[in-house]
Amino acid sequence: MKSPTHLVLLPLTFIATESKSEEYITCNTCYNHSDYMERLTGLVNDRAMIWGYSGTIYIANFKSNQIKGWRVNARYQLDYDDEATLYIDQNPVEPSLYLSDVVNNISKNEVIINSIIDVPISSGFESAWDIARGSRNREALDQWYHDYHPVSYWLRTLGPLSGGLFFNPINGLEYIFRFEDGSTITMVAPRFSDARLILEYKPNSSRDKDNNVIRDAGQSLSGDYYFSSQKSMNDFLFRASLYGVEVRNVSYLGGGGLIKFQITIVDIH
C-alpha cells in the first residue's frame, strides 16, 4: 500500500507494469539540482499507483530559461517493518530541440520578464503596510488586479498558451507589487495544483522604499532599520503607528549617508 512518508531516491532500476505519457512541470523556483530532484520525487510520489510509476518528466524554469528531463521508473517495496517504500530510478534525457525552443520563446515573453506591477492610490492601497499588517486586504488586492487588469491578470494566472504544450509557464511565478510610497510586496501566481486561481501574498515579503522588512501582522518589528533620509524614517514610524505599533528607544547613528536606528516594540494591537 502507498506510504507517502517513505520516499527514497536511489540509483536502482525497476520495471513498472504500466507506462505513463510524458509530463510537463513548471518550477520557476528551481535553481539547482536538489531543487529539481525535490520537485521530481514529489511528482512521482503523487502520481504513483499501487504498481509504481513509469514515464518521462520534463521540468522547466521559465525565469532562468532552463528545461531538464528524466526517464523515471519506480515501484513500491516492503521494508523490514512491512512498510511500503517507493524506490525511484531516474535517468536524464535530453529535451528535444522543439521543447528547448518553446521554453526559450516563452521565457522572453513580457509576462515572464516584466514582473513588476505598479499599484496606484486609486486602488485603495497606499502602501505595503496595508497588505503586510492587514491580512484581510490581500484578497482585496488580488481582486483589484483582477478587475482593473483582466487581460494581464488572466495571462499571468493561467499562462500564455504556446504550441499545445502542457506547461503552465507562470506556475509559482513571483510578481512584485509596487505602491506609490515606494514600498513593495511579492505575490505568487497559482501552481497547477491550486484550487483557486488567485495571486497569493508571499509571507514576510513586504519591504519599504529602503528595503527594510515590514513584518506581517502579529510579528514584532524589533530590530535595526536603515533609511536613506529623515523623511523615510518618519514615514516608517508613522505607518507603524497606524497599525498600533508603539516605538521607543529610537537611536541615530551616522555613516554612509544612511540613518540607522533601532526600534523596540511595546505593543501590537
C-alpha positions as CSV (number, residue, x, y, z in Angstrom):
1,M,0.0,0.0,0.0
2,K,1.2,3.5,-0.8
3,S,3.0,5.3,2.0
4,P,3.9,8.9,1.2
5,T,6.1,9.3,4.2
6,H,8.7,6.9,2.8
7,L,10.2,8.3,-0.4
8,V,13.7,7.2,-1.2
9,L,15.7,8.3,-4.3
10,L,18.1,5.5,-5.3
11,P,20.1,4.7,-8.4
12,L,18.2,1.4,-8.9
13,T,16.3,0.2,-11.9
14,F,12.8,-1.3,-11.7
15,I,10.5,-2.3,-14.5
16,A,6.9,-1.0,-14.0
17,T,4.0,-2.9,-15.3
18,E,2.3,0.2,-16.8
19,S,3.6,3.3,-18.6
20,K,2.6,6.9,-18.3
21,S,2.9,9.6,-21.0
22,E,5.3,12.5,-20.8
23,E,4.6,15.0,-18.1
24,Y,5.5,18.7,-18.2
25,I,6.0,20.5,-15.0
26,T,6.9,24.2,-14.3
27,C,9.2,25.0,-11.4
28,N,10.1,28.7,-11.6
29,T,11.8,28.4,-8.2
30,C,14.1,25.5,-9.1
31,Y,17.6,26.9,-9.1
32,N,19.9,23.9,-8.5
33,H,20.0,20.1,-8.9
34,S,18.5,19.4,-5.5
35,D,15.5,21.7,-6.3
36,Y,14.8,19.8,-9.4
37,M,15.1,16.4,-7.7
38,E,12.8,17.5,-4.9
39,R,10.1,18.5,-7.5
40,L,10.7,15.3,-9.4
41,T,10.4,13.0,-6.5
42,G,7.4,14.9,-5.2
43,L,5.6,14.5,-8.5
44,V,6.4,10.8,-8.7
45,N,5.1,10.2,-5.2
46,D,1.9,12.0,-6.1
47,R,1.4,10.1,-9.4
48,A,2.5,6.6,-8.3
49,M,-0.1,3.9,-8.4
50,I,0.0,0.6,-6.4
51,W,2.3,-0.8,-9.0
52,G,4.5,2.2,-9.1
53,Y,5.3,4.7,-11.8
54,S,6.9,4.9,-15.2
55,G,7.2,7.9,-17.5
56,T,9.3,10.8,-18.8
57,I,9.2,14.0,-16.8
58,Y,10.3,17.4,-18.1
59,I,10.7,20.3,-15.7
60,A,11.0,23.9,-17.0
61,N,12.1,27.0,-15.3
62,F,10.9,29.9,-17.4
63,K,12.6,32.6,-15.3
64,S,16.0,31.1,-15.9
65,N,15.2,29.6,-19.4
66,Q,16.0,26.1,-18.5
67,I,14.4,22.7,-19.2
68,K,15.5,19.3,-17.8
69,G,14.2,15.8,-18.4
70,W,14.3,12.4,-16.8
71,R,13.1,8.9,-17.7
72,V,11.7,7.6,-14.5
73,N,10.8,4.1,-13.3
74,A,9.6,3.4,-9.7
75,R,8.0,0.7,-7.6
76,Y,7.0,0.1,-4.1
77,Q,8.9,-2.4,-2.0
78,L,8.1,-3.7,1.5
79,D,10.8,-2.9,4.1
80,Y,11.7,-5.0,7.1
81,D,8.9,-3.4,9.1
82,D,6.4,-4.2,6.3
83,E,6.0,-0.5,5.3
84,A,6.0,0.3,1.6
85,T,8.8,2.5,0.3
86,L,8.8,4.0,-3.2
87,Y,12.1,3.3,-4.9
88,I,12.9,5.6,-7.8
89,D,15.3,5.2,-10.7
90,Q,15.8,8.4,-12.7
91,N,18.0,8.8,-15.8
92,P,18.5,12.2,-17.5
93,V,17.2,12.6,-21.0
94,E,18.0,15.4,-23.4
95,P,14.9,17.6,-24.2
96,S,14.1,17.9,-27.9
97,L,15.1,21.0,-29.8
98,Y,11.4,21.8,-30.1
99,L,10.9,21.8,-26.3
100,S,14.0,23.9,-25.8
101,D,12.8,26.4,-28.3
102,V,9.4,26.6,-26.8
103,V,10.8,27.3,-23.3
104,N,13.2,29.8,-24.8
105,N,10.4,31.7,-26.6
106,I,8.1,31.8,-23.6
107,S,11.0,32.9,-21.3
108,K,11.2,36.0,-23.5
109,N,7.5,36.8,-23.1
110,E,6.9,40.1,-21.2
111,V,4.5,38.3,-18.9
112,I,7.6,36.3,-17.7
113,I,10.1,39.2,-17.9
114,N,8.0,42.1,-16.6
115,S,7.1,41.0,-13.1
116,I,6.6,44.5,-11.5
117,I,3.0,45.8,-11.1
118,D,2.5,49.4,-10.1
119,V,-0.4,49.9,-7.6
120,P,-1.9,53.5,-7.7
121,I,-3.5,55.1,-4.7
122,S,-6.8,54.9,-6.6
123,S,-6.7,51.2,-5.9
124,G,-7.4,52.0,-2.3
125,F,-4.0,50.8,-1.2
126,E,-1.3,53.3,-0.2
127,S,1.5,51.1,1.0
128,A,2.8,47.6,1.5
129,W,1.9,48.2,5.2
130,D,-1.8,47.8,4.1
131,I,-1.0,44.3,3.0
132,A,1.6,43.1,5.5
133,R,-0.2,44.3,8.6
134,G,-3.8,43.9,7.2
135,S,-4.1,40.3,6.1
136,R,-7.7,40.9,5.1
137,N,-6.5,43.2,2.3
138,R,-4.6,40.5,0.5
139,E,-7.5,39.0,-1.4
140,A,-8.9,42.5,-2.0
141,L,-5.6,43.5,-3.7
142,D,-5.9,40.4,-5.9
143,Q,-9.5,41.4,-6.7
144,W,-8.4,44.9,-7.7
145,Y,-5.8,43.5,-10.0
146,H,-8.4,41.1,-11.5
147,D,-11.0,43.9,-12.0
148,Y,-8.7,46.6,-13.4
149,H,-6.2,44.5,-15.4
150,P,-8.3,41.5,-16.5
151,V,-6.3,40.6,-19.6
152,S,-3.0,40.9,-17.8
153,Y,-4.4,39.1,-14.8
154,W,-5.5,36.0,-16.7
155,L,-2.4,35.9,-18.7
156,R,-0.4,35.9,-15.5
157,T,-2.5,33.4,-13.6
158,L,-3.3,31.0,-16.4
159,G,-0.2,31.5,-18.5
160,P,0.1,32.0,-22.3
161,L,-0.8,29.0,-24.4
162,S,2.0,28.0,-26.6
163,G,2.4,25.2,-29.1
164,G,-0.2,23.0,-27.4
165,L,2.3,22.4,-24.6
166,F,1.1,21.2,-21.2
167,F,3.3,23.6,-19.2
168,N,1.8,26.3,-17.1
169,P,4.6,28.9,-17.7
170,I,3.6,31.2,-14.8
171,N,3.2,28.3,-12.3
172,G,4.5,29.7,-9.0
173,L,6.0,32.8,-10.7
174,E,6.6,35.8,-8.3
175,Y,5.3,39.3,-9.0
176,I,6.3,42.5,-7.3
177,F,3.5,44.9,-6.5
178,R,5.0,48.4,-6.0
179,F,3.0,51.1,-4.2
180,E,3.2,54.8,-4.7
181,D,5.2,55.3,-1.5
182,G,7.9,53.0,-3.0
183,S,7.1,50.0,-0.8
184,T,6.7,46.6,-2.3
185,I,5.2,43.2,-1.7
186,T,5.5,39.9,-3.5
187,M,2.5,38.0,-4.8
188,V,2.8,34.4,-6.2
189,A,0.9,33.1,-9.2
190,P,-1.1,29.9,-8.6
191,R,0.5,26.5,-9.1
192,F,-1.1,23.9,-11.3
193,S,-2.5,22.0,-8.4
194,D,-4.0,25.0,-6.6
195,A,-7.8,25.0,-6.4
196,R,-8.2,28.8,-6.7
197,L,-6.7,30.9,-9.5
198,I,-5.6,33.9,-7.4
199,L,-2.4,35.6,-6.7
200,E,-1.3,34.7,-3.1
201,Y,0.7,37.0,-0.8
202,K,4.2,35.7,-0.1
203,P,4.6,35.8,3.7
204,N,7.1,38.3,5.0
205,S,7.8,39.7,1.6
206,S,6.8,43.3,2.3
207,R,9.6,46.0,2.1
208,D,9.6,49.7,2.5
209,K,11.3,52.0,-0.1
210,D,14.7,51.5,1.6
211,N,14.2,47.7,1.5
212,N,13.5,47.4,5.2
213,V,11.3,44.4,6.1
214,I,7.8,45.2,7.1
215,R,6.8,42.3,9.3
216,D,3.5,40.6,8.8
217,A,0.6,41.0,11.2
218,G,1.3,39.6,14.7
219,Q,5.1,39.7,14.2
220,S,7.5,42.0,16.1
221,L,9.2,44.9,14.3
222,S,12.1,44.9,16.7
223,G,15.5,45.2,15.1
224,D,17.8,47.5,13.2
225,Y,16.5,49.5,10.3
226,Y,18.3,51.7,7.8
227,F,16.9,54.8,6.0
228,S,18.2,57.0,3.2
229,S,16.5,60.1,4.7
230,Q,14.8,61.5,7.7
231,K,11.6,61.6,5.8
232,S,11.8,57.9,5.0
233,M,12.3,57.1,8.7
234,N,9.4,59.3,9.8
235,D,7.1,57.7,7.2
236,F,8.1,54.2,8.5
237,L,7.3,55.3,12.1
238,F,4.1,56.9,11.1
239,R,2.8,53.9,9.3
240,A,3.9,51.6,12.1
241,S,1.8,53.8,14.5
242,L,-1.3,53.4,12.3
243,Y,-1.1,49.7,13.0
244,G,-0.8,50.0,16.7
245,V,2.9,49.7,16.9
246,E,4.4,51.9,19.6
247,V,8.1,52.6,19.1
248,R,10.6,53.5,21.8
249,N,14.3,53.8,22.1
250,V,15.0,55.3,18.7
251,S,18.7,56.0,18.4
252,Y,20.5,57.7,15.5
253,L,23.9,56.7,14.1
254,G,25.6,58.4,11.1
255,G,27.7,56.9,8.4
256,G,27.4,56.1,4.7
257,G,24.7,58.7,4.2
258,L,22.2,56.5,6.0
259,I,20.4,56.9,9.3
260,K,20.5,53.9,11.5
261,F,18.1,53.5,14.3
262,Q,16.9,50.6,16.5
263,I,13.2,50.3,17.4
264,T,11.7,48.3,20.3
265,I,8.1,47.2,20.0
266,V,6.0,47.9,23.1
267,D,2.6,46.9,21.9
268,I,0.8,45.5,18.8
269,H,-3.0,45.6,18.5
